Amino acid sequence: MSYVSKEQIERAKQLDLLTYLQCFEPYELVRCSRNAYSTRTHDSLKISNGKWFWWSRGIGGRSALDYLIKVRGMSFPDAVLQIGGNPPVHMAPTTPAIQQDGSNTRLELPEPYETSNRVVAYLSKRGISRDVIDFCLKTGRLYESRRYHNVVFVGFDQHGTPRYAAIRGTTSTRYMGEATGSDKRYSFAIPAMEYSTELHLFESAIDLLSYCTPEHLAGRDWRQTHNLSLAGIYRPKAVEAQSIPPAALVQYLRSFPQVNQLILHLDNDEPGRLAATTIHHQLSSVLSIYDKPPKNGKDVNEELMGFLRQNKYRSR
């Protein structure tokens, strides 16, 4: 067991959660109002007036020490050492993060631009709802790079640390790439706001947002289920027995073990259909899997664009 002194304990008890997160984990903070915050990992955990309360679990406290023990599940000594041994960091999308796959590769996120106007315009042109876009901007999942003004889709681990970034061009060049040091296990995702057993799987971040858009437009709560995009097209091996499920999917199921339903929204082409069949064969013994490819168009975004055109025509 780790040893902590009385002095270390007293110092740890004095630190409130807001100050702790601002100093050590600024990427975890999401501003809800002028004097209130939530955390990126737990939307129902609210921080205000020197206190915090996790509404979905009915627990709360005052200090960062309470939070690390009750929410993060740390032991008392480890929580004290976590507070006392943490070096302060400064909030910036370029903050490097060491991958947890045993390598020393650091994620190098592109420097952000002052605004995200071009990103908003690009995604709006792709049919994505402004409310969905704003949610991603607010939670740090999306921003515009200073150089080239690309769209940057950020993936986080369970602690709210950036681990992956997909980069997409906003011009006719259709540039597609990944930030240096990206860990494909932590692809772009929007976890359920509360407890959910349902996970929707997509090939790309834009497809994911394209699925959320009609859900939002129909007045449904699109944050009720888990949504995960893969880091590129999943290509099974020629011999199915040698194939393994996508790394991002495996990691997500580890992070959210309550998930027991998987809904596939992979592309309506040969690679997408092969990937869906392979995933079904690999995981159907442990998950209820439903294959729901786009009914119209090659992918979910094409289906969304068609849906919007049709409804625009009907509204005239």
N, C-alpha and C positions, 0 to 999 in steps of 0.2 A: 504494500500500500504506500502511496506517495505521502511524504511528510510535509506538513505545512505549519508554519509558526503562527503564534497568536497575532503577531503584527501583520502577516500576510492575510489572515482571516479578517481582521478589522478593516484593512484597506479594501478588500474585496467587497465587504458588506456595504461600504459607503458609496459604491459606484452604481448609479441607476442605469436602467436598461438603455434608455435613449442615448445617454452619453457613451456607453459601451459600444453600441452599434455605430454611432457617428465616428468614433475613434478607430475602431477595429474592423467593423464589417459594414461600411457605408452602403455597399451594394445591396444589402439586405433591407434597407429602409425604403418604404413607399409612403409618401406624404398623402394623407387623406383629406386634411383640412389645414387651416393655419397652425393649429396647435396639436394636431393628432396624426399619428402614423400607424401603419400596419407593417407587417414584415412580408417580404416577397415569398417566403416559403409557406407562411400561414396567413392567409388573407383575413381570417377572423381574429387574429391576435392584434389587439389595439393597444397603442401606447399614448398616454396623455396625462398631464398633471403629475408627472413623477411616478405614475403607476402603469402597470400593464395587465391586461386580462385576455385570456384565450377563450373566446366565447363558445367555440364549438366543443371545447373540452371542459368548460366551467372551472378553470383554474386561473390564478393570477398571482401577482406579487408586486414588489416595489423594485427590488434590486436586480442587477444583471446576474448575480449569483443565483437568485431564485429561478430566473429564466433558464440558465444553463443546466440546472438540476432538474427542473420540472418539465421543460420543453425539449431540451437537447438530450436529456437522459444521462448526464454526466454524474459521476460520484462527487461528493462534496470536496475532497482534496483536489481532484482533477479540475473542478470548476474554479477553485481558488487559484490554482496554478495557471489555468487558461487566462484568467483576468490579469494576473500579475506578470505573466510572461509574454503577453501579446505585444508586438511592436505596432504603433499606430500606422494606419495606411491613409492615403488620400484618395477620395472618390474620383475616379476617372475611368472611362471605358478602356483605357490603354493599360490599366493595372494588370501586370502579368500574373498568371496563376500556374503553379506547377501541377502537371497532370498527376493523377493518382494511379497510373498504370505501371509505375515502377521506373518510368523514364524521367530524365531531367529536362524534357522539352517544356518550354514555357509558352503559354498562349500569348500571342502578340496581336491584340485587337487594333484595328485601324484607328487613327486619331479621329475623333468626332468633329463634325462641322458645327457651327454655331446654331444652325436651325436644321430641321428635317423636312423643309418644304418640298424639295425634289422627291424625296422618298414618299411623302404623302401623296404628291401628284401622281407618281408612278403607280403606287399600289391602288389608288383610287381609279386610275385608268384600267387596272386589272379587275375592277369590280369590288374590291375589298371595302367593307363598311368603314366609315371614318371612326365610329365608336370602337371597332375592333382594333384599328390602327392606333388610336389614342391610348388604348389599354396597353398595347405592346410598347409604345414609346414611354409611357409613364412607368412601366415596370422594368425598363432597361433591356427588354428583349429585342428591341429594334432601334436603330438610329442611322443617321446619314454620315458617311465618311467624309473627312475633309478633302482628301485626294480622290478625284474622279467622281465624287458624290454618289457612291454606290450605296445600295441597301445592305445593311449588316444585320443578320439575324443571329442573336446570341443564345447559346444553350448554357444552362446552369446545372450544377450538381445540387444535391439536397440541402447543402449549406448556403446556397445562394452565390457560390463562387462561379464566375464565368469559366467554362471549360471548352467551349466550341463556338465557332462563328462561321456561318455561310455568308458569302458575299455575292451579290447579284448586281449587275449593271442596270442603270436606269435609262440607258440610251438604246439605240437600235443595234449596238454591237452585241448585246445579249451576253455580256461577260458573266461567267460563273466560276467561282472558286471558293477556297476556304482560307481562313486566317492561319498563319504559321503557328504550329503547335496545337492545332485543334484536335480534341479527343472525340472521336466519333461516337463514343458511348454516351455522350451528353449532348445530343442533337437538340435542335430547337423544339420546345414543347410548351404547352400551356396546361399545367396540372389542374385538376378539379379544385374548385374553391373549397368544397367540403369533402367528406368521405364519399368515395365513389368506387364501384367495382367494374366500371366500364371504361375501356380504352379504345380510342379511334386512332388508326395508324394511316399515315400519308407518306408519299414519296418526298414531297418538298414542303418547305415552310409556307410558300404561297398557296399550295393546295390545302394545307391546314387552315389558313386564314380564309380561304375560299369556302370551306365547309362551315366555318363559324358564322360567316356573313349571312346566309339565308336563315340560319337558326336565329340570329339576332333580329333580322328583319321580320321574322314571323312572331316575334315577341317571346321566344323561348329563351331560357337561361342557358346560354352556350358555355357557361363555366361549371355546369353540373357534372360534366364528364371529363376524363383525361384525354388530351390530344397530343400526339407525338408525331413528328416528322422524322424520316430517315435521313441520314447524311449521304444523300445520293441514292441512285437506284440500287436496290438489293439484287445482286446477281448470284443465284445459287450455282453450285458446281454441277458439272455434267452428271456426275454420279450423286444422286440425292443423299445417299448414306454418308457422303463426305461433306455435306453442307451443314453449316451451323446457322442458327437464326441470326438476324441482324444484331450487331453489337448494341445499338441504341435501344432496341426492343428488350434485349436480355437485361440490360442495366436498369431500364425503367421498371420492369417486372420485379427486379430485386428491390428497388427503392419503394415500390408500392405493391407489397405482396397481397393486398386485399383484392387486386384486380383479378377477375375470373372470366371476364367477357372481352373478347378482342374483335373489333369491327374493322375490316380491311377496306381502305378506299384507294387501292393502288391503281395505277394507270390501266386503261382499257386497251393495252397493246400486248404483244407477245411477251416482252420481258416482265411487264406488270402481272400478267396472268400466270406466268411461270413462278414468279415470286410468291404470289398469293397461294398457289397450290402447294408450294414447298413449305411455306410457313404453316399452312393448315396441317400437313402431314407431320411436321415436327412438333407442333404444340397442341394439337387437338385432344391429346390424352390428358392435358392439364388445364386447358382453357376451352370455353365455349367460343367458337370462332365463326364469324359471319362475314361472308365475302360480298361487299357492296361496291362494285366498281361504278364509275360514272355511267349513267344510262344514256347520256348524250354527250358526245365529245370524247377526246382522248384522255383527259385528266379532269380533276375536280374544278380547276380554274376555268377550263373551256365550258364545263357544264354550268358553272356560275354565270359566265358571260351570256350564254344562251338563255338562261333563266331570266336574267335582267333585261335582255332585249325583248323577250316575249312579254314580260310584265309591263315594260314600257309601252309596247305596242298596244296591249290590252287597255292601258290606262288612258289612251287617247280618246 
